[in-house]
Amino acid sequence: MPQLIFFALVGVVAFMGYRKFVREAERVTAKARRARQEAANGSMGTLVKDPETGEYRLAKD
């Protein structure tokens, strides 16, 4: 029985680590995609609208 609990715990930790890895990979991919689009457009940054003030500011990574 202790082995079953141990392997279940290892499985949960592995699953959580995998999800964190995928989330980080998506973030890095999105950043690279934005950089490619900025280079293709010749822009100096990506503007994001502030929902509270309605002003546009440079996106922070």
N, CA, C, O and CB atoms as a CASP TS submission, in Angstrom:
PFRMAT TS
TARGET T0000
AUTHOR 0000-0000-0000
METHOD Language model
MODEL 1
PARENT N/A
ATOM      1  N   MET     1       0.809  -1.196   0.000  1.00  0.00           N
ATOM      2  CA  MET     1       0.000   0.000   0.000  1.00  0.00           C
ATOM      3  C   MET     1       0.861   1.273   0.000  1.00  0.00           C
ATOM      4  O   MET     1       0.535   2.218  -0.719  1.00  0.00           O
ATOM      5  CB  MET     1      -0.925  -0.009   1.200  1.00  0.00           C
ATOM      6  N   PRO     2       1.949   1.327   0.783  1.00  0.00           N
ATOM      7  CA  PRO     2       2.785   2.532   0.742  1.00  0.00           C
ATOM      8  C   PRO     2       3.372   2.798  -0.647  1.00  0.00           C
ATOM      9  O   PRO     2       3.555   3.949  -1.042  1.00  0.00           O
ATOM     10  CB  PRO     2       3.910   2.410   1.753  1.00  0.00           C
ATOM     11  N   GLN     3       3.667   1.710  -1.387  1.00  0.00           N
ATOM     12  CA  GLN     3       4.197   1.903  -2.736  1.00  0.00           C
ATOM     13  C   GLN     3       3.168   2.574  -3.632  1.00  0.00           C
ATOM     14  O   GLN     3       3.520   3.425  -4.450  1.00  0.00           O
ATOM     15  CB  GLN     3       4.627   0.563  -3.341  1.00  0.00           C
ATOM     16  N   LEU     4       1.921   2.208  -3.491  1.00  0.00           N
ATOM     17  CA  LEU     4       0.847   2.792  -4.293  1.00  0.00           C
ATOM     18  C   LEU     4       0.717   4.284  -4.007  1.00  0.00           C
ATOM     19  O   LEU     4       0.563   5.080  -4.933  1.00  0.00           O
ATOM     20  CB  LEU     4      -0.487   2.077  -4.013  1.00  0.00           C
ATOM     21  N   ILE     5       0.778   4.664  -2.748  1.00  0.00           N
ATOM     22  CA  ILE     5       0.700   6.083  -2.371  1.00  0.00           C
ATOM     23  C   ILE     5       1.915   6.829  -2.915  1.00  0.00           C
ATOM     24  O   ILE     5       1.787   7.945  -3.419  1.00  0.00           O
ATOM     25  CB  ILE     5       0.613   6.244  -0.824  1.00  0.00           C
ATOM     26  N   PHE     6       3.089   6.218  -2.814  1.00  0.00           N
ATOM     27  CA  PHE     6       4.305   6.851  -3.321  1.00  0.00           C
ATOM     28  C   PHE     6       4.220   7.091  -4.826  1.00  0.00           C
ATOM     29  O   PHE     6       4.517   8.191  -5.292  1.00  0.00           O
ATOM     30  CB  PHE     6       5.526   5.988  -2.998  1.00  0.00           C
ATOM     31  N   PHE     7       3.819   6.079  -5.588  1.00  0.00           N
ATOM     32  CA  PHE     7       3.745   6.227  -7.039  1.00  0.00           C
ATOM     33  C   PHE     7       2.623   7.175  -7.456  1.00  0.00           C
ATOM     34  O   PHE     7       2.745   7.870  -8.465  1.00  0.00           O
ATOM     35  CB  PHE     7       3.544   4.867  -7.694  1.00  0.00           C
ATOM     36  N   ALA     8       1.540   7.211  -6.696  1.00  0.00           N
ATOM     37  CA  ALA     8       0.474   8.178  -6.979  1.00  0.00           C
ATOM     38  C   ALA     8       1.000   9.598  -6.756  1.00  0.00           C
ATOM     39  O   ALA     8       0.721  10.495  -7.551  1.00  0.00           O
ATOM     40  CB  ALA     8      -0.775   7.909  -6.083  1.00  0.00           C
ATOM     41  N   LEU     9       1.744   9.797  -5.700  1.00  0.00           N
ATOM     42  CA  LEU     9       2.325  11.108  -5.406  1.00  0.00           C
ATOM     43  C   LEU     9       3.336  11.509  -6.481  1.00  0.00           C
ATOM     44  O   LEU     9       3.351  12.660  -6.916  1.00  0.00           O
ATOM     45  CB  LEU     9       2.998  11.098  -4.022  1.00  0.00           C
ATOM     46  N   VAL    10       4.172  10.576  -6.906  1.00  0.00           N
ATOM     47  CA  VAL    10       5.134  10.849  -7.973  1.00  0.00           C
ATOM     48  C   VAL    10       4.396  11.203  -9.265  1.00  0.00           C
ATOM     49  O   VAL    10       4.819  12.105  -9.989  1.00  0.00           O
ATOM     50  CB  VAL    10       6.064   9.630  -8.197  1.00  0.00           C
ATOM     51  N   GLY    11       3.306  10.508  -9.559  1.00  0.00           N
ATOM     52  CA  GLY    11       2.515  10.794 -10.753  1.00  0.00           C
ATOM     53  C   GLY    11       1.904  12.181 -10.712  1.00  0.00           C
ATOM     54  O   GLY    11       1.907  12.891 -11.718  1.00  0.00           O
ATOM     55  N   VAL    12       1.382  12.574  -9.570  1.00  0.00           N
ATOM     56  CA  VAL    12       0.792  13.905  -9.436  1.00  0.00           C
ATOM     57  C   VAL    12       1.847  14.987  -9.602  1.00  0.00           C
ATOM     58  O   VAL    12       1.609  15.985 -10.281  1.00  0.00           O
ATOM     59  CB  VAL    12       0.098  14.051  -8.080  1.00  0.00           C
ATOM     60  N   VAL    13       2.999  14.802  -8.994  1.00  0.00           N
ATOM     61  CA  VAL    13       4.087  15.780  -9.117  1.00  0.00           C
ATOM     62  C   VAL    13       4.565  15.858 -10.563  1.00  0.00           C
ATOM     63  O   VAL    13       4.832  16.949 -11.065  1.00  0.00           O
ATOM     64  CB  VAL    13       5.265  15.410  -8.182  1.00  0.00           C
ATOM     65  N   ALA    14       4.676  14.719 -11.238  1.00  0.00           N
ATOM     66  CA  ALA    14       5.102  14.715 -12.642  1.00  0.00           C
ATOM     67  C   ALA    14       4.078  15.437 -13.514  1.00  0.00           C
ATOM     68  O   ALA    14       4.452  16.196 -14.407  1.00  0.00           O
ATOM     69  CB  ALA    14       5.306  13.268 -13.146  1.00  0.00           C
ATOM     70  N   PHE    15       2.807  15.209 -13.266  1.00  0.00           N
ATOM     71  CA  PHE    15       1.754  15.871 -14.033  1.00  0.00           C
ATOM     72  C   PHE    15       1.781  17.379 -13.819  1.00  0.00           C
ATOM     73  O   PHE    15       1.644  18.141 -14.776  1.00  0.00           O
ATOM     74  CB  PHE    15       0.386  15.313 -13.649  1.00  0.00           C
ATOM     75  N   MET    16       1.954  17.815 -12.592  1.00  0.00           N
ATOM     76  CA  MET    16       2.018  19.246 -12.303  1.00  0.00           C
ATOM     77  C   MET    16       3.250  19.864 -12.961  1.00  0.00           C
ATOM     78  O   MET    16       3.167  20.970 -13.493  1.00  0.00           O
ATOM     79  CB  MET    16       2.042  19.494 -10.779  1.00  0.00           C
ATOM     80  N   GLY    17       4.380  19.177 -12.936  1.00  0.00           N
ATOM     81  CA  GLY    17       5.586  19.672 -13.590  1.00  0.00           C
ATOM     82  C   GLY    17       5.410  19.772 -15.089  1.00  0.00           C
ATOM     83  O   GLY    17       5.882  20.727 -15.707  1.00  0.00           O
ATOM     84  N   TYR    18       4.738  18.801 -15.683  1.00  0.00           N
ATOM     85  CA  TYR    18       4.476  18.826 -17.119  1.00  0.00           C
ATOM     86  C   TYR    18       3.594  20.012 -17.487  1.00  0.00           C
ATOM     87  O   TYR    18       3.861  20.700 -18.473  1.00  0.00           O
ATOM     88  CB  TYR    18       3.815  17.517 -17.566  1.00  0.00           C
ATOM     89  N   ARG    19       2.553  20.257 -16.709  1.00  0.00           N
ATOM     90  CA  ARG    19       1.667  21.395 -16.984  1.00  0.00           C
ATOM     91  C   ARG    19       2.417  22.714 -16.880  1.00  0.00           C
ATOM     92  O   ARG    19       2.208  23.612 -17.696  1.00  0.00           O
ATOM     93  CB  ARG    19       0.477  21.394 -16.018  1.00  0.00           C
ATOM     94  N   LYS    20       3.289  22.839 -15.885  1.00  0.00           N
ATOM     95  CA  LYS    20       4.070  24.061 -15.731  1.00  0.00           C
ATOM     96  C   LYS    20       5.025  24.241 -16.904  1.00  0.00           C
ATOM     97  O   LYS    20       5.207  25.355 -17.394  1.00  0.00           O
ATOM     98  CB  LYS    20       4.849  24.038 -14.410  1.00  0.00           C
ATOM     99  N   PHE    21       5.633  23.151 -17.355  1.00  0.00           N
ATOM    100  CA  PHE    21       6.533  23.194 -18.509  1.00  0.00           C
ATOM    101  C   PHE    21       5.790  23.641 -19.766  1.00  0.00           C
ATOM    102  O   PHE    21       6.300  24.472 -20.517  1.00  0.00           O
ATOM    103  CB  PHE    21       7.177  21.818 -18.737  1.00  0.00           C
ATOM    104  N   VAL    22       4.606  23.107 -20.003  1.00  0.00           N
ATOM    105  CA  VAL    22       3.818  23.464 -21.184  1.00  0.00           C
ATOM    106  C   VAL    22       3.411  24.933 -21.116  1.00  0.00           C
ATOM    107  O   VAL    22       3.464  25.627 -22.131  1.00  0.00           O
ATOM    108  CB  VAL    22       2.566  22.562 -21.302  1.00  0.00           C
ATOM    109  N   ARG    23       3.013  25.416 -19.961  1.00  0.00           N
ATOM    110  CA  ARG    23       2.621  26.812 -19.795  1.00  0.00           C
ATOM    111  C   ARG    23       3.795  27.739 -20.105  1.00  0.00           C
ATOM    112  O   ARG    23       3.622  28.757 -20.775  1.00  0.00           O
ATOM    113  CB  ARG    23       2.106  27.062 -18.367  1.00  0.00           C
ATOM    114  N   GLU    24       4.979  27.393 -19.624  1.00  0.00           N
ATOM    115  CA  GLU    24       6.175  28.204 -19.883  1.00  0.00           C
ATOM    116  C   GLU    24       6.534  28.165 -21.367  1.00  0.00           C
ATOM    117  O   GLU    24       6.911  29.190 -21.936  1.00  0.00           O
ATOM    118  CB  GLU    24       7.368  27.707 -19.032  1.00  0.00           C
ATOM    119  N   ALA    25       6.422  27.008 -21.994  1.00  0.00           N
ATOM    120  CA  ALA    25       6.724  26.893 -23.422  1.00  0.00           C
ATOM    121  C   ALA    25       5.763  27.744 -24.248  1.00  0.00           C
ATOM    122  O   ALA    25       6.188  28.375 -25.216  1.00  0.00           O
ATOM    123  CB  ALA    25       6.652  25.423 -23.871  1.00  0.00           C
ATOM    124  N   GLU    26       4.484  27.777 -23.893  1.00  0.00           N
ATOM    125  CA  GLU    26       3.514  28.611 -24.603  1.00  0.00           C
ATOM    126  C   GLU    26       3.846  30.091 -24.441  1.00  0.00           C
ATOM    127  O   GLU    26       3.706  30.868 -25.386  1.00  0.00           O
ATOM    128  CB  GLU    26       2.092  28.330 -24.097  1.00  0.00           C
ATOM    129  N   ARG    27       4.284  30.482 -23.247  1.00  0.00           N
ATOM    130  CA  ARG    27       4.636  31.874 -22.998  1.00  0.00           C
ATOM    131  C   ARG    27       5.836  32.287 -23.856  1.00  0.00           C
ATOM    132  O   ARG    27       5.836  33.362 -24.456  1.00  0.00           O
ATOM    133  CB  ARG    27       4.943  32.092 -21.503  1.00  0.00           C
ATOM    134  N   VAL    28       6.841  31.438 -23.909  1.00  0.00           N
ATOM    135  CA  VAL    28       8.039  31.736 -24.690  1.00  0.00           C
ATOM    136  C   VAL    28       7.706  31.767 -26.184  1.00  0.00           C
ATOM    137  O   VAL    28       8.214  32.615 -26.918  1.00  0.00           O
ATOM    138  CB  VAL    28       9.144  30.695 -24.406  1.00  0.00           C
ATOM    139  N   THR    29       6.862  30.852 -26.626  1.00  0.00           N
ATOM    140  CA  THR    29       6.463  30.821 -28.036  1.00  0.00           C
ATOM    141  C   THR    29       5.700  32.085 -28.406  1.00  0.00           C
ATOM    142  O   THR    29       5.932  32.652 -29.474  1.00  0.00           O
ATOM    143  CB  THR    29       5.606  29.580 -28.329  1.00  0.00           C
ATOM    144  N   ALA    30       4.797  32.533 -27.548  1.00  0.00           N
ATOM    145  CA  ALA    30       4.041  33.758 -27.819  1.00  0.00           C
ATOM    146  C   ALA    30       4.974  34.966 -27.879  1.00  0.00           C
ATOM    147  O   ALA    30       4.795  35.848 -28.719  1.00  0.00           O
ATOM    148  CB  ALA    30       2.960  33.974 -26.743  1.00  0.00           C
ATOM    149  N   LYS    31       5.959  35.006 -26.999  1.00  0.00           N
ATOM    150  CA  LYS    31       6.915  36.118 -27.006  1.00  0.00           C
ATOM    151  C   LYS    31       7.721  36.126 -28.299  1.00  0.00           C
ATOM    152  O   LYS    31       7.947  37.188 -28.880  1.00  0.00           O
ATOM    153  CB  LYS    31       7.859  36.028 -25.794  1.00  0.00           C
ATOM    154  N   ALA    32       8.156  34.955 -28.754  1.00  0.00           N
ATOM    155  CA  ALA    32       8.917  34.868 -30.004  1.00  0.00           C
ATOM    156  C   ALA    32       8.043  35.247 -31.192  1.00  0.00           C
ATOM    157  O   ALA    32       8.512  35.897 -32.126  1.00  0.00           O
ATOM    158  CB  ALA    32       9.486  33.450 -30.194  1.00  0.00           C
ATOM    159  N   ARG    33       6.774  34.844 -31.165  1.00  0.00           N
ATOM    160  CA  ARG    33       5.853  35.188 -32.251  1.00  0.00           C
ATOM    161  C   ARG    33       5.652  36.705 -32.321  1.00  0.00           C
ATOM    162  O   ARG    33       5.643  37.284 -33.407  1.00  0.00           O
ATOM    163  CB  ARG    33       4.492  34.474 -32.057  1.00  0.00           C
ATOM    164  N   ARG    34       5.492  37.342 -31.160  1.00  0.00           N
ATOM    165  CA  ARG    34       5.349  38.805 -31.130  1.00  0.00           C
ATOM    166  C   ARG    34       6.603  39.479 -31.675  1.00  0.00           C
ATOM    167  O   ARG    34       6.513  40.453 -32.422  1.00  0.00           O
ATOM    168  CB  ARG    34       5.066  39.294 -29.693  1.00  0.00           C
ATOM    169  N   ALA    35       7.767  38.965 -31.302  1.00  0.00           N
ATOM    170  CA  ALA    35       9.027  39.549 -31.768  1.00  0.00           C
ATOM    171  C   ALA    35       9.148  39.421 -33.284  1.00  0.00           C
ATOM    172  O   ALA    35       9.597  40.355 -33.949  1.00  0.00           O
ATOM    173  CB  ALA    35      10.229  38.870 -31.078  1.00  0.00           C
ATOM    174  N   ARG    36       8.750  38.267 -33.839  1.00  0.00           N
ATOM    175  CA  ARG    36       8.785  38.092 -35.297  1.00  0.00           C
ATOM    176  C   ARG    36       7.838  39.052 -35.996  1.00  0.00           C
ATOM    177  O   ARG    36       8.185  39.628 -37.026  1.00  0.00           O
ATOM    178  CB  ARG    36       8.430  36.656 -35.670  1.00  0.00           C
ATOM    179  N   GLN    37       6.640  39.228 -35.440  1.00  0.00           N
ATOM    180  CA  GLN    37       5.680  40.152 -36.044  1.00  0.00           C
ATOM    181  C   GLN    37       6.185  41.584 -35.970  1.00  0.00           C
ATOM    182  O   GLN    37       6.030  42.345 -36.925  1.00  0.00           O
ATOM    183  CB  GLN    37       4.317  40.040 -35.353  1.00  0.00           C
ATOM    184  N   GLU    38       6.785  41.957 -34.856  1.00  0.00           N
ATOM    185  CA  GLU    38       7.335  43.308 -34.722  1.00  0.00           C
ATOM    186  C   GLU    38       8.452  43.530 -35.736  1.00  0.00           C
ATOM    187  O   GLU    38       8.539  44.606 -36.329  1.00  0.00           O
ATOM    188  CB  GLU    38       7.860  43.543 -33.290  1.00  0.00           C
ATOM    189  N   ALA    39       9.302  42.536 -35.944  1.00  0.00           N
ATOM    190  CA  ALA    39      10.388  42.670 -36.914  1.00  0.00           C
ATOM    191  C   ALA    39       9.835  42.761 -38.336  1.00  0.00           C
ATOM    192  O   ALA    39      10.348  43.522 -39.156  1.00  0.00           O
ATOM    193  CB  ALA    39      11.365  41.484 -36.797  1.00  0.00           C
ATOM    194  N   ALA    40       8.793  41.989 -38.629  1.00  0.00           N
ATOM    195  CA  ALA    40       8.208  42.012 -39.970  1.00  0.00           C
ATOM    196  C   ALA    40       7.519  43.347 -40.251  1.00  0.00           C
ATOM    197  O   ALA    40       7.554  43.842 -41.378  1.00  0.00           O
ATOM    198  CB  ALA    40       7.208  40.860 -40.135  1.00  0.00           C
ATOM    199  N   ASN    41       6.898  43.925 -39.233  1.00  0.00           N
ATOM    200  CA  ASN    41       6.190  45.194 -39.392  1.00  0.00           C
ATOM    201  C   ASN    41       7.111  46.396 -39.261  1.00  0.00           C
ATOM    202  O   ASN    41       6.754  47.504 -39.661  1.00  0.00           O
ATOM    203  CB  ASN    41       5.083  45.297 -38.376  1.00  0.00           C
ATOM    204  N   GLY    42       8.296  46.178 -38.702  1.00  0.00           N
ATOM    205  CA  GLY    42       9.216  47.283 -38.473  1.00  0.00           C
ATOM    206  C   GLY    42       8.814  48.134 -37.276  1.00  0.00           C
ATOM    207  O   GLY    42       9.242  49.283 -37.162  1.00  0.00           O
ATOM    208  N   SER    43       7.995  47.584 -36.384  1.00  0.00           N
ATOM    209  CA  SER    43       7.556  48.342 -35.211  1.00  0.00           C
ATOM    210  C   SER    43       8.571  48.207 -34.081  1.00  0.00           C
ATOM    211  O   SER    43       9.447  47.342 -34.115  1.00  0.00           O
ATOM    212  CB  SER    43       6.166  47.863 -34.741  1.00  0.00           C
ATOM    213  N   MET    44       8.439  49.065 -33.096  1.00  0.00           N
ATOM    214  CA  MET    44       9.360  49.066 -31.969  1.00  0.00           C
ATOM    215  C   MET    44       8.772  48.402 -30.729  1.00  0.00           C
ATOM    216  O   MET    44       9.456  48.300 -29.711  1.00  0.00           O
ATOM    217  CB  MET    44       9.764  50.476 -31.643  1.00  0.00           C
ATOM    218  N   GLY    45       7.532  47.951 -30.788  1.00  0.00           N
ATOM    219  CA  GLY    45       6.901  47.300 -29.657  1.00  0.00           C
ATOM    220  C   GLY    45       5.438  47.042 -29.939  1.00  0.00           C
ATOM    221  O   GLY    45       4.904  47.485 -30.956  1.00  0.00           O
ATOM    222  N   THR    46       4.783  46.317 -29.027  1.00  0.00           N
ATOM    223  CA  THR    46       3.376  45.997 -29.163  1.00  0.00           C
ATOM    224  C   THR    46       2.588  46.846 -28.185  1.00  0.00           C
ATOM    225  O   THR    46       2.916  46.902 -27.000  1.00  0.00           O
ATOM    226  CB  THR    46       3.119  44.492 -28.925  1.00  0.00           C
ATOM    227  N   LEU    47       1.556  47.502 -28.673  1.00  0.00           N
ATOM    228  CA  LEU    47       0.721  48.329 -27.812  1.00  0.00           C
ATOM    229  C   LEU    47      -0.430  47.510 -27.258  1.00  0.00           C
ATOM    230  O   LEU    47      -1.017  46.681 -27.954  1.00  0.00           O
ATOM    231  CB  LEU    47       0.190  49.550 -28.576  1.00  0.00           C
ATOM    232  N   VAL    48      -0.746  47.762 -25.972  1.00  0.00           N
ATOM    233  CA  VAL    48      -1.847  47.098 -25.297  1.00  0.00           C
ATOM    234  C   VAL    48      -2.710  48.178 -24.658  1.00  0.00           C
ATOM    235  O   VAL    48      -2.192  49.104 -24.034  1.00  0.00           O
ATOM    236  CB  VAL    48      -1.334  46.066 -24.233  1.00  0.00           C
ATOM    237  N   LYS    49      -4.028  48.061 -24.814  1.00  0.00           N
ATOM    238  CA  LYS    49      -4.947  49.053 -24.254  1.00  0.00           C
ATOM    239  C   LYS    49      -5.172  48.771 -22.775  1.00  0.00           C
ATOM    240  O   LYS    49      -5.481  47.645 -22.384  1.00  0.00           O
ATOM    241  CB  LYS    49      -6.295  49.051 -25.017  1.00  0.00           C
ATOM    242  N   ASP    50      -5.011  49.810 -21.956  1.00  0.00           N
ATOM    243  CA  ASP    50      -5.273  49.714 -20.523  1.00  0.00           C
ATOM    244  C   ASP    50      -6.782  49.781 -20.333  1.00  0.00           C
ATOM    245  O   ASP    50      -7.397  50.772 -20.728  1.00  0.00           O
ATOM    246  CB  ASP    50      -4.540  50.855 -19.718  1.00  0.00           C
ATOM    247  N   PRO    51      -7.403  48.757 -19.739  1.00  0.00           N
ATOM    248  CA  PRO    51      -8.867  48.756 -19.618  1.00  0.00           C
ATOM    249  C   PRO    51      -9.412  49.846 -18.689  1.00  0.00           C
ATOM    250  O   PRO    51     -10.550  50.283 -18.861  1.00  0.00           O
ATOM    251  CB  PRO    51      -9.326  47.412 -19.122  1.00  0.00           C
ATOM    252  N   GLU    52      -8.632  50.285 -17.722  1.00  0.00           N
ATOM    253  CA  GLU    52      -9.113  51.289 -16.768  1.00  0.00           C
ATOM    254  C   GLU    52      -9.084  52.696 -17.347  1.00  0.00           C
ATOM    255  O   GLU    52     -10.052  53.445 -17.217  1.00  0.00           O
ATOM    256  CB  GLU    52      -8.281  51.244 -15.499  1.00  0.00           C
ATOM    257  N   THR    53      -7.961  53.061 -17.995  1.00  0.00           N
ATOM    258  CA  THR    53      -7.804  54.430 -18.471  1.00  0.00           C
ATOM    259  C   THR    53      -8.120  54.579 -19.951  1.00  0.00           C
ATOM    260  O   THR    53      -8.404  55.683 -20.416  1.00  0.00           O
ATOM    261  CB  THR    53      -6.406  54.905 -18.205  1.00  0.00           C
ATOM    262  N   GLY    54      -8.072  53.470 -20.701  1.00  0.00           N
ATOM    263  CA  GLY    54      -8.313  53.540 -22.131  1.00  0.00           C
ATOM    264  C   GLY    54      -7.100  53.980 -22.929  1.00  0.00           C
ATOM    265  O   GLY    54      -7.199  54.183 -24.139  1.00  0.00           O
ATOM    266  N   GLU    55      -5.953  54.130 -22.272  1.00  0.00           N
ATOM    267  CA  GLU    55      -4.734  54.548 -22.956  1.00  0.00           C
ATOM    268  C   GLU    55      -3.976  53.314 -23.440  1.00  0.00           C
ATOM    269  O   GLU    55      -4.096  52.231 -22.867  1.00  0.00           O
ATOM    270  CB  GLU    55      -3.842  55.410 -22.021  1.00  0.00           C
ATOM    271  N   TYR    56      -3.192  53.498 -24.506  1.00  0.00           N
ATOM    272  CA  TYR    56      -2.360  52.432 -25.024  1.00  0.00           C
ATOM    273  C   TYR    56      -0.945  52.573 -24.488  1.00  0.00           C
ATOM    274  O   TYR    56      -0.382  53.667 -24.453  1.00  0.00           O
ATOM    275  CB  TYR    56      -2.362  52.438 -26.556  1.00  0.00           C
ATOM    276  N   ARG    57      -0.383  51.443 -24.071  1.00  0.00           N
ATOM    277  CA  ARG    57       0.981  51.411 -23.545  1.00  0.00           C
ATOM    278  C   ARG    57       1.717  50.234 -24.160  1.00  0.00           C
ATOM    279  O   ARG    57       1.101  49.318 -24.704  1.00  0.00           O
ATOM    280  CB  ARG    57       0.985  51.315 -21.993  1.00  0.00           C
ATOM    281  N   LEU    58       3.045  50.266 -24.069  1.00  0.00           N
ATOM    282  CA  LEU    58       3.839  49.138 -24.560  1.00  0.00           C
ATOM    283  C   LEU    58       3.606  47.907 -23.682  1.00  0.00           C
ATOM    284  O   LEU    58       3.531  48.012 -22.458  1.00  0.00           O
ATOM    285  CB  LEU    58       5.345  49.501 -24.591  1.00  0.00           C
ATOM    286  N   ALA    59       3.495  46.766 -24.307  1.00  0.00           N
ATOM    287  CA  ALA    59       3.286  45.518 -23.581  1.00  0.00           C
ATOM    288  C   ALA    59       4.532  45.152 -22.787  1.00  0.00           C
ATOM    289  O   ALA    59       5.652  45.311 -23.273  1.00  0.00           O
ATOM    290  CB  ALA    59       2.916  44.384 -24.548  1.00  0.00           C
ATOM    291  N   LYS    60       4.342  44.671 -21.588  1.00  0.00           N
ATOM    292  CA  LYS    60       5.454  44.230 -20.754  1.00  0.00           C
ATOM    293  C   LYS    60       5.477  42.720 -20.741  1.00  0.00           C
ATOM    294  O   LYS    60       4.443  42.080 -20.547  1.00  0.00           O
ATOM    295  CB  LYS    60       5.342  44.793 -19.316  1.00  0.00           C
ATOM    296  N   ASP    61       6.664  42.139 -20.947  1.00  0.00           N
ATOM    297  CA  ASP    61       6.783  40.671 -20.970  1.00  0.00           C
ATOM    298  C   ASP    61       7.130  40.145 -19.623  1.00  0.00           C
ATOM    299  O   ASP    61       7.271  38.935 -19.451  1.00  0.00           O
ATOM    300  CB  ASP    61       7.821  40.219 -21.970  1.00  0.00           C
TER
END
